Amino acid sequence: YLEAYFYFRPEEAGVYAVQAIVKNAKGEVKDICTSNACDVIVKPLNINAYYVPPLPNAAGKRVYVKAYGAGGVAPYYFAYYVYKGSTAIVKTPYEYYRHSYNYKISSPGNYRVVAFVKDAQGAIKVKYLDWFTVP
């Protein structure tokens, strides 16, 4: 008696079945069994992002952000924009599983961070965080 486990995470939606081939020590096929077909549905990509308290209350302090992707097709890539007023003052490139980001506020003003998640199939979701003011 032999028990084996097999794990597989589909990268896209579709109908899947698993086929196991059992061979002896000589490489001879002794048994073949196939699972029932399974319809895999991929949930739409989503993002959750938030500021990690406390928000900066003076120039020279840092703002911290956490972001998480769900649904879509892993792996996830994250990018962040920092806005001061209507101008994007920082635009980071997408990075593999970069769940957190921080930026040092250099001067007073109204700021906002925008977080992006991109999945393995190129789908993108955006989360606009609330504005905050640094006096």
N, CA, C and O atoms as a GROMACS GRO file, in nm:
protein
  540
    1TYR      N    1   0.084  -0.117   0.000
    1TYR     CA    2   0.000   0.000   0.000
    1TYR      C    3   0.089   0.123   0.000
    1TYR      O    4   0.182   0.134   0.080
    2LEU      N    5   0.060   0.216  -0.090
    2LEU     CA    6   0.137   0.340  -0.102
    2LEU      C    7   0.039   0.455  -0.112
    2LEU      O    8  -0.060   0.448  -0.185
    3GLU      N    9   0.067   0.560  -0.040
    3GLU     CA   10  -0.018   0.679  -0.045
    3GLU      C   11   0.068   0.796  -0.090
    3GLU      O   12   0.176   0.818  -0.035
    4ALA      N   13   0.021   0.870  -0.188
    4ALA     CA   14   0.096   0.985  -0.239
    4ALA      C   15   0.003   1.105  -0.249
    4ALA      O   16  -0.118   1.090  -0.267
    5TYR      N   17   0.060   1.223  -0.238
    5TYR     CA   18  -0.017   1.346  -0.246
    5TYR      C   19   0.035   1.431  -0.361
    5TYR      O   20   0.154   1.433  -0.390
    6PHE      N   21  -0.057   1.499  -0.424
    6PHE     CA   22  -0.023   1.582  -0.538
    6PHE      C   23  -0.095   1.716  -0.522
    6PHE      O   24  -0.215   1.720  -0.496
    7TYR      N   25  -0.021   1.826  -0.536
    7TYR     CA   26  -0.080   1.958  -0.525
    7TYR      C   27  -0.056   2.034  -0.655
    7TYR      O   28   0.053   2.031  -0.711
    8PHE      N   29  -0.160   2.103  -0.701
    8PHE     CA   30  -0.150   2.179  -0.824
    8PHE      C   31  -0.237   2.302  -0.812
    8PHE      O   32  -0.352   2.293  -0.771
    9ARG      N   33  -0.183   2.418  -0.848
    9ARG     CA   34  -0.260   2.542  -0.848
    9ARG      C   35  -0.271   2.590  -0.992
    9ARG      O   36  -0.172   2.635  -1.050
   10PRO      N   37  -0.390   2.582  -1.051
   10PRO     CA   38  -0.406   2.626  -1.190
   10PRO      C   39  -0.372   2.774  -1.206
   10PRO      O   40  -0.399   2.854  -1.117
   11GLU      N   41  -0.313   2.809  -1.319
   11GLU     CA   42  -0.278   2.947  -1.346
   11GLU      C   43  -0.384   3.020  -1.426
   11GLU      O   44  -0.375   3.141  -1.445
   12GLU      N   45  -0.485   2.948  -1.472
   12GLU     CA   46  -0.594   3.012  -1.544
   12GLU      C   47  -0.720   2.928  -1.532
   12GLU      O   48  -0.715   2.811  -1.494
   13ALA      N   49  -0.832   2.991  -1.565
   13ALA     CA   50  -0.959   2.920  -1.558
   13ALA      C   51  -0.962   2.810  -1.664
   13ALA      O   52  -0.897   2.820  -1.767
   14GLY      N   53  -1.038   2.704  -1.637
   14GLY     CA   54  -1.050   2.595  -1.733
   14GLY      C   55  -1.100   2.468  -1.666
   14GLY      O   56  -1.130   2.468  -1.547
   15VAL      N   57  -1.108   2.362  -1.743
   15VAL     CA   58  -1.149   2.232  -1.690
   15VAL      C   59  -1.023   2.147  -1.675
   15VAL      O   60  -0.946   2.130  -1.769
   16TYR      N   61  -1.003   2.094  -1.554
   16TYR     CA   62  -0.884   2.017  -1.522
   16TYR      C   63  -0.920   1.879  -1.472
   16TYR      O   64  -1.025   1.859  -1.411
   17ALA      N   65  -0.832   1.784  -1.498
   17ALA     CA   66  -0.842   1.650  -1.441
   17ALA      C   67  -0.699   1.605  -1.410
   17ALA      O   68  -0.604   1.649  -1.476
   18VAL      N   69  -0.683   1.519  -1.314
   18VAL     CA   70  -0.552   1.467  -1.277
   18VAL      C   71  -0.546   1.321  -1.317
   18VAL      O   72  -0.639   1.244  -1.291
   19GLN      N   73  -0.437   1.284  -1.380
   19GLN     CA   74  -0.416   1.145  -1.419
   19GLN      C   75  -0.290   1.095  -1.348
   19GLN      O   76  -0.183   1.153  -1.361
   20ALA      N   77  -0.305   0.986  -1.275
   20ALA     CA   78  -0.192   0.925  -1.205
   20ALA      C   79  -0.152   0.797  -1.277
   20ALA      O   80  -0.237   0.714  -1.310
   21ILE      N   81  -0.023   0.783  -1.300
   21ILE     CA   82   0.030   0.663  -1.365
   21ILE      C   83   0.120   0.594  -1.263
   21ILE      O   84   0.216   0.653  -1.213
   22VAL      N   85   0.088   0.469  -1.234
   22VAL     CA   86   0.165   0.392  -1.137
   22VAL      C   87   0.257   0.296  -1.213
   22VAL      O   88   0.213   0.217  -1.296
   23LYS      N   89   0.389   0.305  -1.181
   23LYS     CA   90   0.488   0.218  -1.246
   23LYS      C   91   0.561   0.138  -1.140
   23LYS      O   92   0.574   0.181  -1.025
   24ASN      N   93   0.609   0.020  -1.181
   24ASN     CA   94   0.690  -0.060  -1.088
   24ASN      C   95   0.836  -0.016  -1.101
   24ASN      O   96   0.868   0.077  -1.175
   25ALA      N   97   0.924  -0.085  -1.028
   25ALA     CA   98   1.066  -0.049  -1.028
   25ALA      C   99   1.130  -0.062  -1.167
   25ALA      O  100   1.231   0.002  -1.194
   26LYS      N  101   1.072  -0.144  -1.254
   26LYS     CA  102   1.125  -0.162  -1.390
   26LYS      C  103   1.072  -0.055  -1.486
   26LYS      O  104   1.110  -0.051  -1.603
   27GLY      N  105   0.982   0.032  -1.436
   27GLY     CA  106   0.924   0.134  -1.520
   27GLY      C  107   0.802   0.091  -1.598
   27GLY      O  108   0.752   0.164  -1.684
   28GLU      N  109   0.753  -0.029  -1.566
   28GLU     CA  110   0.634  -0.080  -1.634
   28GLU      C  111   0.509  -0.018  -1.574
   28GLU      O  112   0.495  -0.011  -1.451
   29VAL      N  113   0.417   0.026  -1.659
   29VAL     CA  114   0.292   0.084  -1.612
   29VAL      C  115   0.205  -0.026  -1.554
   29VAL      O  116   0.175  -0.125  -1.620
   30LYS      N  117   0.164  -0.007  -1.430
   30LYS     CA  118   0.081  -0.106  -1.361
   30LYS      C  119  -0.062  -0.059  -1.342
   30LYS      O  120  -0.153  -0.141  -1.327
   31ASP      N  121  -0.083   0.072  -1.343
   31ASP     CA  122  -0.218   0.123  -1.324
   31ASP      C  123  -0.223   0.268  -1.369
   31ASP      O  124  -0.125   0.342  -1.358
   32ILE      N  125  -0.338   0.307  -1.420
   32ILE     CA  126  -0.364   0.447  -1.456
   32ILE      C  127  -0.500   0.482  -1.401
   32ILE      O  128  -0.598   0.411  -1.422
   33CYS      N  129  -0.506   0.592  -1.329
   33CYS     CA  130  -0.637   0.638  -1.281
   33CYS      C  131  -0.649   0.788  -1.305
   33CYS      O  132  -0.551   0.862  -1.295
   34THR      N  133  -0.770   0.829  -1.338
   34THR     CA  134  -0.796   0.969  -1.370
   34THR      C  135  -0.907   1.021  -1.280
   34THR      O  136  -1.007   0.954  -1.256
   35SER      N  137  -0.886   1.141  -1.230
   35SER     CA  138  -0.988   1.202  -1.144
   35SER      C  139  -1.104   1.253  -1.227
   35SER      O  140  -1.097   1.259  -1.350
   36ASN      N  141  -1.211   1.288  -1.160
   36ASN     CA  142  -1.321   1.355  -1.227
   36ASN      C  143  -1.274   1.492  -1.273
   36ASN      O  144  -1.186   1.551  -1.211
   37ALA      N  145  -1.332   1.542  -1.380
   37ALA     CA  146  -1.298   1.676  -1.428
   37ALA      C  147  -1.345   1.780  -1.327
   37ALA      O  148  -1.449   1.763  -1.262
   38CYS      N  149  -1.268   1.885  -1.316
   38CYS     CA  150  -1.298   1.992  -1.221
   38CYS      C  151  -1.293   2.125  -1.296
   38CYS      O  152  -1.193   2.156  -1.361
   39ASP      N  153  -1.400   2.202  -1.288
   39ASP     CA  154  -1.407   2.332  -1.355
   39ASP      C  155  -1.350   2.437  -1.260
   39ASP      O  156  -1.406   2.462  -1.154
   40VAL      N  157  -1.239   2.498  -1.298
   40VAL     CA  158  -1.172   2.598  -1.215
   40VAL      C  159  -1.213   2.737  -1.263
   40VAL      O  160  -1.196   2.772  -1.380
   41ILE      N  161  -1.265   2.815  -1.171
   41ILE     CA  162  -1.306   2.952  -1.201
   41ILE      C  163  -1.215   3.045  -1.122
   41ILE      O  164  -1.198   3.030  -1.001
   42VAL      N  165  -1.156   3.141  -1.191
   42VAL     CA  166  -1.067   3.237  -1.125
   42VAL      C  167  -1.149   3.358  -1.085
   42VAL      O  168  -1.218   3.418  -1.168
   43LYS      N  169  -1.142   3.394  -0.957
   43LYS     CA  170  -1.212   3.513  -0.909
   43LYS      C  171  -1.143   3.637  -0.966
   43LYS      O  172  -1.023   3.634  -0.992
   44PRO      N  173  -1.218   3.744  -0.985
   44PRO     CA  174  -1.157   3.867  -1.036
   44PRO      C  175  -1.050   3.920  -0.941
   44PRO      O  176  -1.059   3.903  -0.820
   45LEU      N  177  -0.949   3.983  -0.998
   45LEU     CA  178  -0.842   4.042  -0.919
   45LEU      C  179  -0.898   4.155  -0.832
   45LEU      O  180  -0.985   4.230  -0.876
   46ASN      N  181  -0.848   4.165  -0.710
   46ASN     CA  182  -0.890   4.270  -0.618
   46ASN      C  183  -0.769   4.316  -0.538
   46ASN      O  184  -0.670   4.244  -0.527
   47ILE      N  185  -0.778   4.435  -0.483
   47ILE     CA  186  -0.669   4.488  -0.400
   47ILE      C  187  -0.728   4.548  -0.273
   47ILE      O  188  -0.835   4.609  -0.274
   48ASN      N  189  -0.656   4.530  -0.164
   48ASN     CA  190  -0.686   4.596  -0.038
   48ASN      C  191  -0.558   4.669   0.002
   48ASN      O  192  -0.451   4.609   0.006
   49ALA      N  193  -0.569   4.797   0.031
   49ALA     CA  194  -0.452   4.875   0.072
   49ALA      C  195  -0.495   4.974   0.179
   49ALA      O  196  -0.609   5.021   0.180
   50TYR      N  197  -0.403   5.005   0.269
   50TYR     CA  198  -0.435   5.097   0.378
   50TYR      C  199  -0.307   5.158   0.433
   50TYR      O  200  -0.198   5.104   0.418
   51TYR      N  201  -0.324   5.274   0.498
   51TYR     CA  202  -0.213   5.337   0.569
   51TYR      C  203  -0.192   5.264   0.700
   51TYR      O  204  -0.287   5.222   0.766
   52VAL      N  205  -0.066   5.249   0.738
   52VAL     CA  206  -0.032   5.192   0.868
   52VAL      C  207  -0.016   5.311   0.964
   52VAL      O  208   0.072   5.394   0.943
   53PRO      N  209  -0.100   5.321   1.068
   53PRO     CA  210  -0.093   5.436   1.158
   53PRO      C  211   0.041   5.443   1.231
   53PRO      O  212   0.106   5.340   1.250
   54PRO      N  213   0.082   5.560   1.273
   54PRO     CA  214   0.014   5.688   1.255
   54PRO      C  215   0.055   5.753   1.122
   54PRO      O  216   0.163   5.728   1.070
   55LEU      N  217  -0.034   5.837   1.069
   55LEU     CA  218   0.002   5.915   0.950
   55LEU      C  219   0.102   6.022   0.993
   55LEU      O  220   0.099   6.068   1.107
   56PRO      N  221   0.190   6.062   0.901
   56PRO     CA  222   0.290   6.163   0.938
   56PRO      C  223   0.223   6.295   0.975
   56PRO      O  224   0.127   6.337   0.911
   57ASN      N  225   0.275   6.360   1.078
   57ASN     CA  226   0.219   6.488   1.122
   57ASN      C  227   0.318   6.602   1.106
   57ASN      O  228   0.294   6.713   1.153
   58ALA      N  229   0.430   6.574   1.040
   58ALA     CA  230   0.531   6.678   1.015
   58ALA      C  231   0.622   6.633   0.902
   58ALA      O  232   0.639   6.513   0.878
   59ALA      N  233   0.681   6.730   0.834
   59ALA     CA  234   0.780   6.698   0.730
   59ALA      C  235   0.894   6.621   0.796
   59ALA      O  236   0.926   6.645   0.913
   60GLY      N  237   0.954   6.531   0.722
   60GLY     CA  238   1.062   6.448   0.775
   60GLY      C  239   1.014   6.315   0.829
   60GLY      O  240   1.096   6.227   0.857
   61LYS      N  241   0.884   6.298   0.842
   61LYS     CA  242   0.827   6.171   0.889
   61LYS      C  243   0.790   6.084   0.769
   61LYS      O  244   0.781   6.133   0.656
   62ARG      N  245   0.768   5.957   0.794
   62ARG     CA  246   0.734   5.862   0.687
   62ARG      C  247   0.588   5.822   0.691
   62ARG      O  248   0.526   5.813   0.797
   63VAL      N  249   0.534   5.796   0.571
   63VAL     CA  250   0.402   5.737   0.559
   63VAL      C  251   0.424   5.591   0.520
   63VAL      O  252   0.507   5.561   0.434
   64TYR      N  253   0.351   5.501   0.584
   64TYR     CA  254   0.364   5.357   0.560
   64TYR      C  255   0.233   5.303   0.503
   64TYR      O  256   0.125   5.339   0.548
   65VAL      N  257   0.246   5.216   0.401
   65VAL     CA  258   0.130   5.159   0.334
   65VAL      C  259   0.147   5.007   0.326
   65VAL      O  260   0.257   4.957   0.303
   66LYS      N  261   0.037   4.934   0.345
   66LYS     CA  262   0.033   4.790   0.323
   66LYS      C  263  -0.068   4.762   0.213
   66LYS      O  264  -0.171   4.828   0.206
   67ALA      N  265  -0.039   4.665   0.127
   67ALA     CA  266  -0.131   4.629   0.019
   67ALA      C  267  -0.131   4.478   0.000
   67ALA      O  268  -0.028   4.412   0.016
   68TYR      N  269  -0.248   4.425  -0.035
   68TYR     CA  270  -0.263   4.281  -0.057
   68TYR      C  271  -0.349   4.257  -0.180
   68TYR      O  272  -0.449   4.325  -0.200
   69GLY      N  273  -0.310   4.160  -0.260
   69GLY     CA  274  -0.389   4.120  -0.376
   69GLY      C  275  -0.463   3.991  -0.346
   69GLY      O  276  -0.419   3.910  -0.264
   70ALA      N  277  -0.576   3.972  -0.414
   70ALA     CA  278  -0.654   3.849  -0.402
   70ALA      C  279  -0.724   3.825  -0.535
   70ALA      O  280  -0.745   3.918  -0.613
   71GLY      N  281  -0.760   3.699  -0.559
   71GLY     CA  282  -0.824   3.665  -0.686
   71GLY      C  283  -0.723   3.669  -0.798
   71GLY      O  284  -0.602   3.664  -0.774
   72GLY      N  285  -0.771   3.679  -0.920
   72GLY     CA  286  -0.680   3.681  -1.033
   72GLY      C  287  -0.592   3.558  -1.032
   72GLY      O  288  -0.632   3.451  -0.986
   73VAL      N  289  -0.472   3.573  -1.084
   73VAL     CA  290  -0.376   3.463  -1.092
   73VAL      C  291  -0.243   3.507  -1.030
   73VAL      O  292  -0.179   3.599  -1.080
   74ALA      N  293  -0.203   3.442  -0.922
   74ALA     CA  294  -0.075   3.471  -0.859
   74ALA      C  295   0.037   3.432  -0.956
   74ALA      O  296   0.016   3.347  -1.042
   75PRO      N  297   0.155   3.491  -0.943
   75PRO     CA  298   0.198   3.584  -0.839
   75PRO      C  299   0.151   3.726  -0.865
   75PRO      O  300   0.109   3.762  -0.976
   76TYR      N  301   0.158   3.807  -0.758
   76TYR     CA  302   0.116   3.945  -0.765
   76TYR      C  303   0.237   4.039  -0.763
   76TYR      O  304   0.340   4.010  -0.702
   77TYR      N  305   0.221   4.150  -0.834
   77TYR     CA  306   0.324   4.254  -0.839
   77TYR      C  307   0.259   4.385  -0.796
   77TYR      O  308   0.145   4.412  -0.832
   78PHE      N  309   0.331   4.465  -0.717
   78PHE     CA  310   0.275   4.588  -0.661
   78PHE      C  311   0.356   4.709  -0.703
   78PHE      O  312   0.478   4.702  -0.719
   79ALA      N  313   0.285   4.821  -0.722
   79ALA     CA  314   0.348   4.950  -0.750
   79ALA      C  315   0.275   5.056  -0.667
   79ALA      O  316   0.161   5.035  -0.626
   80TYR      N  317   0.342   5.169  -0.644
   80TYR     CA  318   0.284   5.274  -0.562
   80TYR      C  319   0.315   5.410  -0.624
   80TYR      O  320   0.425   5.434  -0.674
   81TYR      N  321   0.216   5.499  -0.619
   81TYR     CA  322   0.235   5.639  -0.658
   81TYR      C  323   0.210   5.723  -0.534
   81TYR      O  324   0.120   5.695  -0.455
   82VAL      N  325   0.292   5.828  -0.517
   82VAL     CA  326   0.269   5.925  -0.410
   82VAL      C  327   0.235   6.058  -0.478
   82VAL      O  328   0.309   6.108  -0.562
   83TYR      N  329   0.121   6.112  -0.439
   83TYR     CA  330   0.076   6.241  -0.492
   83TYR      C  331   0.091   6.348  -0.386
   83TYR      O  332   0.060   6.327  -0.269
   84LYS      N  333   0.139   6.464  -0.430
   84LYS     CA  334   0.135   6.586  -0.348
   84LYS      C  335   0.050   6.682  -0.429
   84LYS      O  336   0.090   6.729  -0.535
   85GLY      N  337  -0.069   6.711  -0.378
   85GLY     CA  338  -0.165   6.785  -0.458
   85GLY      C  339  -0.203   6.701  -0.579
   85GLY      O  340  -0.233   6.582  -0.565
   86SER      N  341  -0.201   6.760  -0.696
   86SER     CA  342  -0.240   6.687  -0.818
   86SER      C  343  -0.121   6.628  -0.892
   86SER      O  344  -0.137   6.573  -1.001
   87THR      N  345  -0.002   6.638  -0.834
   87THR     CA  346   0.120   6.591  -0.901
   87THR      C  347   0.171   6.460  -0.840
   87THR      O  348   0.187   6.449  -0.718
   88ALA      N  349   0.195   6.363  -0.926
   88ALA     CA  350   0.258   6.238  -0.879
   88ALA      C  351   0.406   6.266  -0.862
   88ALA      O  352   0.478   6.287  -0.959
   89ILE      N  353   0.452   6.265  -0.736
   89ILE     CA  354   0.593   6.295  -0.710
   89ILE      C  355   0.679   6.170  -0.703
   89ILE      O  356   0.802   6.179  -0.711
   90VAL      N  357   0.617   6.054  -0.689
   90VAL     CA  358   0.688   5.926  -0.690
   90VAL      C  359   0.603   5.825  -0.765
   90VAL      O  360   0.482   5.817  -0.744
   91LYS      N  361   0.666   5.748  -0.854
   91LYS     CA  362   0.601   5.637  -0.923
   91LYS      C  363   0.697   5.519  -0.918
   91LYS      O  364   0.798   5.518  -0.988
   92THR      N  365   0.665   5.419  -0.834
   92THR     CA  366   0.754   5.303  -0.825
   92THR      C  367   0.720   5.203  -0.935
   92THR      O  368   0.604   5.196  -0.977
   93PRO      N  369   0.818   5.127  -0.982
   93PRO     CA  370   0.787   5.020  -1.078
   93PRO      C  371   0.718   4.904  -1.006
   93PRO      O  372   0.725   4.894  -0.883
   94TYR      N  373   0.653   4.818  -1.082
   94TYR     CA  374   0.593   4.698  -1.023
   94TYR      C  375   0.704   4.608  -0.971
   94TYR      O  376   0.804   4.586  -1.039
   95GLU      N  377   0.684   4.555  -0.849
   95GLU     CA  378   0.779   4.462  -0.790
   95GLU      C  379   0.704   4.342  -0.736
   95GLU      O  380   0.593   4.353  -0.684
   96TYR      N  381   0.767   4.228  -0.749
   96TYR     CA  382   0.711   4.099  -0.706
   96TYR      C  383   0.680   4.101  -0.556
   96TYR      O  384   0.770   4.124  -0.475
   97TYR      N  385   0.556   4.078  -0.521
   97TYR     CA  386   0.508   4.066  -0.382
   97TYR      C  387   0.558   4.177  -0.290
   97TYR      O  388   0.595   4.149  -0.176
   98ARG      N  389   0.561   4.300  -0.337
   98ARG     CA  390   0.601   4.413  -0.252
   98ARG      C  391   0.478   4.464  -0.178
   98ARG      O  392   0.414   4.560  -0.221
   99HIS      N  393   0.445   4.399  -0.065
   99HIS     CA  394   0.323   4.428   0.010
   99HIS      C  395   0.328   4.558   0.087
   99HIS      O  396   0.224   4.612   0.124
  100SER      N  397   0.447   4.609   0.112
  100SER     CA  398   0.455   4.731   0.192
  100SER      C  399   0.541   4.835   0.123
  100SER      O  400   0.630   4.803   0.043
  101TYR      N  401   0.512   4.960   0.155
  101TYR     CA  402   0.584   5.071   0.095
  101TYR      C  403   0.588   5.184   0.197
  101TYR      O  404   0.495   5.201   0.276
  102ASN      N  405   0.697   5.261   0.195
  102ASN     CA  406   0.701   5.379   0.280
  102ASN      C  407   0.772   5.491   0.206
  102ASN      O  408   0.857   5.468   0.120
  103TYR      N  409   0.735   5.613   0.242
  103TYR     CA  410   0.789   5.732   0.176
  103TYR      C  411   0.809   5.840   0.281
  103TYR      O  412   0.722   5.865   0.365
  104LYS      N  413   0.926   5.906   0.275
  104LYS     CA  414   0.956   6.014   0.368
  104LYS      C  415   0.899   6.144   0.312
  104LYS      O  416   0.935   6.189   0.204
  105ILE      N  417   0.808   6.205   0.389
  105ILE     CA  418   0.746   6.331   0.350
  105ILE      C  419   0.848   6.443   0.369
  105ILE      O  420   0.902   6.461   0.478
  106SER      N  421   0.876   6.516   0.260
  106SER     CA  422   0.983   6.617   0.267
  106SER      C  423   0.934   6.758   0.296
  106SER      O  424   1.012   6.842   0.341
  107SER      N  425   0.806   6.786   0.272
  107SER     CA  426   0.756   6.922   0.295
  107SER      C  427   0.606   6.918   0.325
  107SER      O  428   0.539   6.819   0.294
  108PRO      N  429   0.554   7.024   0.387
  108PRO     CA  430   0.410   7.030   0.415
  108PRO      C  431   0.328   7.022   0.287
  108PRO      O  432   0.375   7.060   0.180
  109GLY      N  433   0.204   6.972   0.300
  109GLY     CA  434   0.115   6.966   0.185
  109GLY      C  435   0.009   6.860   0.201
  109GLY      O  436   0.001   6.792   0.304
  110ASN      N  437  -0.073   6.845   0.097
  110ASN     CA  438  -0.176   6.741   0.092
  110ASN      C  439  -0.122   6.624   0.012
  110ASN      O  440  -0.076   6.641  -0.100
  111TYR      N  441  -0.127   6.504   0.071
  111TYR     CA  442  -0.068   6.386   0.011
  111TYR      C  443  -0.171   6.274  -0.002
  111TYR      O  444  -0.270   6.268   0.070
  112ARG      N  445  -0.142   6.187  -0.097
  112ARG     CA  446  -0.222   6.065  -0.115
  112ARG      C  447  -0.130   5.960  -0.176
  112ARG      O  448  -0.042   5.991  -0.256
  113VAL      N  449  -0.152   5.833  -0.135
  113VAL     CA  450  -0.081   5.720  -0.196
  113VAL      C  451  -0.183   5.639  -0.275
  113VAL      O  452  -0.295   5.616  -0.230
  114VAL      N  453  -0.141   5.597  -0.393
  114VAL     CA  454  -0.223   5.510  -0.477
  114VAL      C  455  -0.147   5.378  -0.491
  114VAL      O  456  -0.030   5.378  -0.528
  115ALA      N  457  -0.213   5.267  -0.460
  115ALA     CA  458  -0.151   5.135  -0.468
  115ALA      C  459  -0.207   5.059  -0.588
  115ALA      O  460  -0.327   5.067  -0.617
  116PHE      N  461  -0.120   4.986  -0.656
  116PHE     CA  462  -0.157   4.907  -0.772
  116PHE      C  463  -0.117   4.763  -0.749
  116PHE      O  464  -0.013   4.736  -0.690
  117VAL      N  465  -0.200   4.668  -0.795
  117VAL     CA  466  -0.162   4.527  -0.798
  117VAL      C  467  -0.182   4.478  -0.940
  117VAL      O  468  -0.281   4.510  -1.006
  118LYS      N  469  -0.085   4.398  -0.987
  118LYS     CA  470  -0.094   4.336  -1.119
  118LYS      C  471  -0.072   4.188  -1.101
  118LYS      O  472   0.020   4.146  -1.031
  119ASP      N  473  -0.157   4.106  -1.165
  119ASP     CA  474  -0.141   3.961  -1.151
  119ASP      C  475  -0.060   3.905  -1.267
  119ASP      O  476  -0.016   3.978  -1.356
  120ALA      N  477  -0.042   3.773  -1.266
  120ALA     CA  478   0.042   3.705  -1.366
  120ALA      C  479  -0.013   3.715  -1.507
  120ALA      O  480   0.062   3.696  -1.604
  121GLN      N  481  -0.142   3.745  -1.521
  121GLN     CA  482  -0.202   3.758  -1.654
  121GLN      C  483  -0.209   3.903  -1.699
  121GLN      O  484  -0.262   3.932  -1.806
  122GLY      N  485  -0.154   3.995  -1.617
  122GLY     CA  486  -0.150   4.136  -1.656
  122GLY      C  487  -0.270   4.218  -1.614
  122GLY      O  488  -0.276   4.337  -1.644
  123ALA      N  489  -0.367   4.157  -1.544
  123ALA     CA  490  -0.482   4.234  -1.493
  123ALA      C  491  -0.432   4.330  -1.385
  123ALA      O  492  -0.342   4.295  -1.308
  124ILE      N  493  -0.489   4.450  -1.379
  124ILE     CA  494  -0.446   4.551  -1.282
  124ILE      C  495  -0.566   4.604  -1.207
  124ILE      O  496  -0.672   4.629  -1.265
  125LYS      N  497  -0.549   4.622  -1.076
  125LYS     CA  498  -0.648   4.688  -0.991
  125LYS      C  499  -0.578   4.800  -0.915
  125LYS      O  500  -0.459   4.792  -0.884
  126VAL      N  501  -0.654   4.906  -0.887
  126VAL     CA  502  -0.599   5.025  -0.823
  126VAL      C  503  -0.678   5.058  -0.697
  126VAL      O  504  -0.800   5.042  -0.694
  127LYS      N  505  -0.608   5.102  -0.594
  127LYS     CA  506  -0.672   5.148  -0.470
  127LYS      C  507  -0.621   5.288  -0.439
  127LYS      O  508  -0.502   5.308  -0.418
  128TYR      N  509  -0.714   5.385  -0.437
  128TYR     CA  510  -0.682   5.523  -0.404
  128TYR      C  511  -0.702   5.542  -0.254
  128TYR      O  512  -0.814   5.536  -0.206
  129LEU      N  513  -0.594   5.565  -0.182
  129LEU     CA  514  -0.606   5.588  -0.038
  129LEU      C  515  -0.649   5.732  -0.014
  129LEU      O  516  -0.634   5.817  -0.102
  130ASP      N  517  -0.701   5.760   0.104
  130ASP     CA  518  -0.750   5.894   0.137
  130ASP      C  519  -0.636   5.995   0.141
  130ASP      O  520  -0.520   5.962   0.166
  131TRP      N  521  -0.673   6.119   0.115
  131TRP     CA  522  -0.578   6.229   0.128
  131TRP      C  523  -0.547   6.252   0.275
  131TRP      O  524  -0.632   6.230   0.361
  132PHE      N  525  -0.424   6.296   0.304
  132PHE     CA  526  -0.390   6.340   0.438
  132PHE      C  527  -0.304   6.467   0.427
  132PHE      O  528  -0.237   6.489   0.327
  133THR      N  529  -0.308   6.549   0.530
  133THR     CA  530  -0.238   6.677   0.528
  133THR      C  531  -0.122   6.674   0.626
  133THR      O  532  -0.136   6.631   0.741
  134VAL      N  533  -0.008   6.721   0.578
  134VAL     CA  534   0.109   6.738   0.664
  134VAL      C  535   0.128   6.889   0.682
  134VAL      O  536   0.157   6.959   0.585
  135PRO      N  537   0.111   6.938   0.806
  135PRO     CA  538   0.121   7.084   0.828
  135PRO      C  539   0.266   7.135   0.815
  135PRO      O  540   0.290   7.255   0.832
   0.00000   0.00000   0.00000
